[in-house]
Amino acid sequence: MTSEQLFYDKKTGFDRLTSGDKKALQTYAEGYKAFLDEGKTERDAVKEMVRLAESKGFRAWKRGDALKSGDKIYQINREKGITLAVIGKKSLADGVRLTAAHLDAPRVDIRTVPLYEDGEMAYFKTHYYGGIKKYQWTAIPLELRGVVCVCHNGQVKKVEVRVGDKPDDPKFVITDLLPHLATEQMSKKATEVVKGEGLNVLVGSAPSDAAEEKCAEKVKLAVMEHLNRAYGMTEADFLSAELCCVPAFGACDIGFDRSFVGAYGHDDRVCSYTAATALLDLKGAPGHTCVCLLVDKEEIGSEGVTGMQSRAFDTFMADLCRSQDVLPEECYEHSVCLSADVCNAFDPNFPEVSEKRNDAKANCGFALVKYTGSRGKSGTSDASAELMARIRCIFDKAGVIWQTGQLGKVDQGGGGTVAMYLANRNIDTVDAGVPVLSMHAPFEVIAKLDLYMAYKGFSAFYKD
């Protein structure tokens, strides 16, 4: 055998793309960019996913509804998560083909008592969500998105808030210090340049025309008057609100060749979209029942009723299994899962944190990650050799351009995914996802080739 046959090398995928793939990946990327712009919060992402699913013939499903081979169903978990399924020809006792990704992304949440006035300007106090570099969130345009549950005369009315995503909408901003006066600031460690308590969002400065003379916070009053007119809110209604600030720029092509997509929220909506659309595009009834699970709260530990550690997934699967008189435990032990989450892409600007032989590279394809975790594989699910071989063969047979990945040098840091929570359920699980540059920044970058190969890889997995 030749050295080319014996050696493993991460080669660029461009040399292996078919002419059909070259055209398809550009078209596919356009749909993905539209999804990113619409789904900047988990609630918005779920609504958009429902729209996409129903356009492909999926229907809402609840416990007790009859099911047959080929049925396409979905179930929403508290408007922040969604499970989609296509019922297969085989019994659930033979297991399911499961993909699991998360819809939440790092952002800046608005606190429960946020509005205040200082220096005749009005601000929102915030609490950042997920792992961020705080200084990256200053001096960029922000949108305000979320919901407010307004309480009035004992009645609750939920209203949607969405300001900043339309061209003529106002935007919001967290201001930064000018370099002329930042000598002390710029001498600090990056973790201290901007404090969490300094992530205050500027929301107004014009005083209320109707303010009484004794009112000391005329600008704050003007903001509350606007919120009352627009949403029926009083200040107490912030207590029953879920509002956040997300970057107010849209997904776009990057590079003269348009080979990259730059956007907010690639982590992990790039895997959510590819895993879900691969399921939506299945033709007819697959051999095994295929399930796509999109959850919330991964960025803060997968806790809570909408996170991967919730029993919501177990309840869905139990209801599904009950329709075929199958024990969920029997289904789990014969199931296979691709934990669909991103990994880092090797960045030539920061080579010192990566290990070139093992880190994924942009444009080298869908990344198969045997383990994540940090320092001694802590907090990870380490996939077996047998499972790795099984997935490799599926990808190779389907012509998927794929590579291996990890998360930087061994002692550099690390991170986790939802894989271990699925593996803990006795489901064979391995991580697979798209490499990302500038992960967790307000503007991340992925390669269109890797995006499309993820879609192609998930499609092949469902059909196995």
N, C-alpha and C positions, 0 to 999 in steps of 0.2 A: 504494500500500500504506500501511497505517496504521503509526504508531509502534510499536504493540504487535506488529505482524508483522515490523517491521524491527529492533527492539531485542531483545537477549538479556538476560534478567533472571532471577536465581535467586529464584523465587517459592516460597513454602511449598507442600509437596506436598499438604497437607490439602485445598486447593481443587480438587485434581485426582484425588483418590482416588475410585474407584468404590465403591458400596455393598458389593460383594463383597470388594474389597480391605480395606475397613475391618474386616470380620469376620475375614478370613483372616489379617491381620497379627497380631491378638491371639492366635489359635490357634497360629500359627507361632512366635511369641515364647515360648510355653510350652515347646515342644519344644527350642528353643534354650537356654533357661535350664537345663533338665535336662541338656543336653549339657555346658554350662559347669561345672556342679557335679560331674559325673562325671569330666570330662576336664581336671583341673587340671594335669596333666603331659602331656608328649607321649606317654608310654607309655599312660597312662590314656585319652587322647583316641583313640589308635589302637584300643585295645580296644573303646571305645564305638562308634567308626566301623565296626568289623567287625560288631558286633552290629546296628547300623542297616542295614548293607549286606546282611547275610545275611537279615534280615527282609524285604528287597525282592527276594530271589532271586539275589543275587550269590554267586559261589563263588570259592574260592581257585584261582589259576591259576599254573602253572609252565611253564617252557620245554618245548616239544614237545607240549603239550596241544593237541588240535584246537580250532579256533575257527570259528564261523559267524556270519553276520549276526544281530544281536539278542542275542548272548551277553553276559552281565553278569559281569565278573570283577574280582578285586582281587589285589594282591600286597603283602606287608608287607616293609618294609626294617628289619630288626634291631629290631623292636618300637617304633620311634620315628618311622616314616614309613609311608605307605601310598599306593599308586596304584590308582585305580579306573578302569574303562573299560567302555563299552558299544560293542560292535562294530557299525559302520554298514554301510549297503548299498553304499557306494562303496569303491573300493580305497584302501588306505593310501597309494598313490601320489598320491592327491588331497589328502593331508594329514589332520590331525586337528583337532578343536576342543578346545583344551587350556586348562584352568585350573590355576593353581599358587598355593598358599598355604602358610603355615607354621603348625605346631602348637605350637612353643615360645613361651614368654612370659618376660618378666623375672621373676626369682625369687631366692631365697637358697639356694645350694647348700651342703651340708655337706662339710667338707674330709675328706681321707683319714685324718688323725689329729686328730679333732675334740674328743674328750671330755677335759675337764679340770675340776679343782675349785679354787675360789678363794673365800675368805670363807665356807667351809662351804656353798657352793652349787655345783651342777654345771652346766656349760655346754657347748655345741657351738661350735667355731670354724667360721666360714663363709667363703665366697667368693661374692660376688654375681654373678649371671648376667645379662648384658644391661645396657642403659642405664637406670639407676634414679636417683631422688633418694633417697639413703640414709636421710635423716631420715624419709621417709614409711614406712619399714618398722619403725620402733620403736613400741612401745606399742599394737600391734594383735595380736589372736589369730592364731596360726599353726597350720597343720597340718604334719605330717611325712609325706611320701610318697616312695616309691621302691622300689628292690629291693636286696637284699644277696645276693651269691653267697658262701655259706658253704663254706669248705674244711675237710673233716674226713676224716682217714685217706686222703688222696689223692682223695677224692670231692668233687664240687662240687654243691651244692644251692642253687637260687635260691629265695629267699623274698621275698614282697611285704610291704612295710611301709606301713601306712596308719593314721595315728593323728590324730584331731582332726576328722574329717568327720561323726561321729555325735554326736547331742545329748548323750549321756552320756560321750563321750570326753574325756580331758584335752586341753588345748591347750598351746601353747608361746608364748613372747614374747621379744622383744628389748627390754630395759628402756631407759627414757630418764631424763634428769636432771630433777628437779623444778625449777620456775621460781624457787623461793626461793633456789636455789644455782646458778642458771644464768646469772648476769650475764656471766661471761666467755664461756660457750658461745654466748649469744645475740648477742654482738658479732662473731662470726665470719661469714665468707661461708657461704652455704648449702652449698657443696661441702665445707666443713670442719666443719660443725656435728656431723656424725657421721662418723667415719673408717671405712674398710672394716674395719679391725681391731677396730672397736668393735661390729660387728654380730654379737654373741655371743648365742646362743639359750639362755635359761634352761630347763633340763630337769629339775631336781630339787634337793632340799635335805635329805631324810631320810637319815640314815646307815644303813649296813648293820648288821643285827643279828648277822650272822655274821662281822663283820670281826675279824681278829686284832688284838691290842693294838698290835702294831708297825705296822699299816697306817695310813699318814698321810692317805689319801684315802678315808675311809669313805663319803662321799656318792657319789663317782665309782664306788666298788665297788658300791654299791646300784643305781646305774643300769645297770652292766654285768651285774649279777645279773638284773635285769629283762629286759634284752635277750637274755641267754642263755636264760632260761626261755621267752620269747616267740618268739625267732627262732633259737635255737641259736648265737648269735654270741659270739665272743670279740673283744677289742679289735682284733686283727689283721684281722678281717673287714671293718672299715671301709675297708681298702685296696681291697677288691673290692666296693664298694657304690656305688650312685648314689642318694643321698638328697637331698632338698631341702625347704625350708620354703616353703609357699604360704599366702596368706591363708585364714583359717578362717571365712569368711562366704560365704553362698550368694548366687546371683544373685537380684535382686529388682526389682520395678517401682519407678520413681522418679516422683514428682509426683502431685498430686491426681488427674490424668487418666490416670495410668499410661502415659504416652506414651514414657517412657524405660526402659531396662534398665540397672541398675547391677550391676557384677560385676568379678571378677578375670579377666583374660585375653581381653578382647575382641580385643586385638591379638595374634594374628591369627586367633583361633578363630571370630570372627564371619564372616570370609571363608571359612575352611575349612568351616564348617558350611553356609553358604549355597551355596558352589560344589559341595560334595559332595551335599547333599540335592537340589539341582536335578538332578544327574546320576542319583541314586537314583530320582527320581520320573519319569524319562523313560519314556514308553509306547512299546513296540515298538522297532524298529530305527531309529535316526536315519539321516539321509543320510550324514553323515561319522561316522567313529568318534570318540567323545567320551571324553576322558581328564581325570581330576581327580587332580592330583599334590599330596600333602600332605607337606611336608618338615619337617626339624628344623634347628636351628642358625642360623636367619636372624638372630636377635638378636645373634649374635656373628660375623657375617661369612659365613654359609652354607658354612663349611668342614667337613671331615670326611666320613666315609662316609655319614652320614645328612643332610648338607646339600645345598643345590641345586647346589653345585659338584662333588658326587660323580658318578661315572659310573653310579650306580645307575639313574637315569632313562634314560640312553642304552642301558643293557643291557636294560631293560624294553622300550623302543621297538624295539630291534634284534630281540629275540625276537618281538615282535608283528609286525614287518615281515617277518621270516623266514617266518612262517606263511603269508604271501601272496606270497612271492618278490619283495619290494619292498626297495629300498635305503633305509636310514634317512635318508640325506641327501636323497633324493628326497621322502620323507615330510615332513621338516622344512621344506623350502623352499616347500611348499604348505600348511603349517599356520598356524594363527592362535592366539594365546595371550592370554588375559586374566590378567595377573599380579595375583592377588587379594590385595591388601593394603590395610590401612586408611590413611586420611589424617587430618590434624587437622581438627577442626570449629572454626569461628570461635567464640571464647569472648568474650562481651561484658565479662567481668571482666579480660581481658588483650588489649584491642584493639591495643595498641602493637606486638605481634609479628606481627600478621596484615595481609594486604592484602585488604580486603573484596571487591574486585571478583573476585578469583581464588581465595581460600580457600573450601573447601566449608562449608556450613552444615547444622546439624542440621535434619532434617525437610524437606530439599529434594531428597532422593532419593539414589540410587546415584551415587557420584562417579567420573567418568572423569578420569584424571590423565595428561596427555600426557607429563610428565617429573617426576622427583623430584630426587634429588641435592642438592648444596649448592654455593653460591658459584660461579656459572658453570657450573651443571649437571654438576658433577663427580660421578662415581659413579652415573650414571643411564643409562637407555635412553630416548631421545627418540623417541616414536612418530611415524610419518610422517603427513602430512595425509591421504593416501589411507586409511590404517588408521583414523584418527580418524573420518573420514566414514563408513566402512563400519560401525563399531560404533554410531555415532549413529543411522544408519538402522535398524539391527537393533532398537535400544531404542525408537525412535519407533514403528516398525511394531507392536511388541508392547505398546505402552502403558505402557512402563517410565518411571517418574518418575526422571529423572536430572539431574545437574549436573556442572560441572567442579570440579576441586580442585587443590591444590598443597600445599606444606608451608611456609607462613609467608612472611614477607618475604625478599627475595633474599639479603640479607647477615645475616639473623638466625641462621641455622643450617642445618637441613635433615636429610635422611636418605635412605636407599635401600631398595630392595626386591629381590626375586629376578629382576626383569624383565631386567636386563642379562645375567644368566647364560643366560636362555632366548634372548634376542635374539642372543647370541654363537653360538648353535647354528643361526643362520640361520632363526629362527622369528619372524615378524611378531608383535610383543608390545606391549601397552599395559597400564598399570596401571589397575585399577578396584577400588574398595572402599567401605567404609562409613566415614563421618566419625566420629571419636571425641573426646570430651571427657576431659581428664585422662589422656591416653595415657601408658602405662608406669607409672602409679600402681598401687598395690595394688587400687584400686577405680576402674574406668573406667566411662564412660557412653556409651551409643549410643541413637539414636532407633529405635523399633520400625518406623516408616515406612521409614527407610533400610535397616533389616535386611531387611524383606520385599521392598523394591524390588531389593535385591542378589540375592535368591533369584529374583525374576522376571526380572532382567537376565541372570543366568547361564542360566536356563532358555531364554530366547530365543536366547542365543548358541549353545547346544548344538544347537538346532533349525535354525539358519541353514544 
